[in-house]
Amino acid sequence: MHNYDTAETEDLIHEHLERTQLYSQAKTKTDSQTKHSEYQLKHHLHEQFTHVVLPHLDQVKVLLAEHDFAVEVDILKEQLSEQQAVSEVIYQVVFKFSGISQSDTPLNESTNNNQLVIFTQANNHFLMCRYKTNLVVSQSQPLFVFDDDQGASNNLRRCANRWHECTTDFSELTSVVQDFISLVFIQKRTNLSRI
């Protein structure tokens, strides 16, 4: 018989409260930044994609591959020109995860609708994200990216036995990726379907 462990629930509550606080701090910091020109803004968001989002997704991809799960990451880019200089910037990253073992079914199956999409929006100085699975589609939400700080370090120590221990930050990105993967696994375990 399973014994209920209140420590796990308390850890989950503390983790949620600290995530909420870090999210609020990051939002305040982002909102206080000055407006950039569209060119500067897109380059700033491109930097967040290349230095935070993609390395984090690569870590998750490696971890899932160690457990025989395949992930596909699609990167969409656009060209910008300013004063005769042309550069390419990322405007969207799509993280595709079927929750099916690589040895069972190829990842590119046409029925895989499980995607976490991280994207830019016109005149927004932060990244946006949403996910969709076979059952649900989330609303678009801002994805505030912030550096590791004391709260994040405390959370990593508290949650050392969970799958995300390999991550280098505990940002909203980490939270969204974890939630997305958990939802896909829940769907696979319970064979949920639309009513």
Phi, psi and omega in degrees: 000137182280131175266133180287129182252108181293336180298322179295318179293318178297319177299318179296319179295314180296320179298316179297315181297319179290323176298316180299317179295315179296322178298315180297317178297316181294321178297315178300315180298316181294316181296332183278349179291150179286156179290140178252161171295162181302320180297310179296320180298313180294326176290323177298314180292324176300319178298320178295320176298310187284328185260344182237302188295304184295316176300321179295314180296326176296320177298315180296318179300316179295315180298316179293323179296326177299337180252019173072028175248136181264145177227142175240135178239116177258134181244123178252134184234160174225158179261137177242146175227136176211125179051053177065011175253129180248131177224159180249132180231151177280135175239350179201140174232131180244120180258111184254126181220118184272336184080007180255139179300142180301326182286345181271307188217141176297148182296328187278026177296144186289344182272359181279102178256009183277108183219138168253118184249124176246125191213169176255155175233148181304133176065014173260136181261027175212162179284154175242158176212158172200156176229156175222143176233184178296341184251325188225156171231124181278164171286158174289139179221150177293145180243095182277119181261126179222161183283160175301136176221190185301317180297319179295318179297319178298318180296319180297320179294319182293326186255029188299337183267004181266166188298336185273015183297341182278352183287152182265351178220170177229053184275181175299329177301313179302315181298314182295316179298316179298315180298317180298311181296319178300317180296319178297316180295321178299316179301317182291319182293321187258357182051049180293149176215161179290145178266000000 
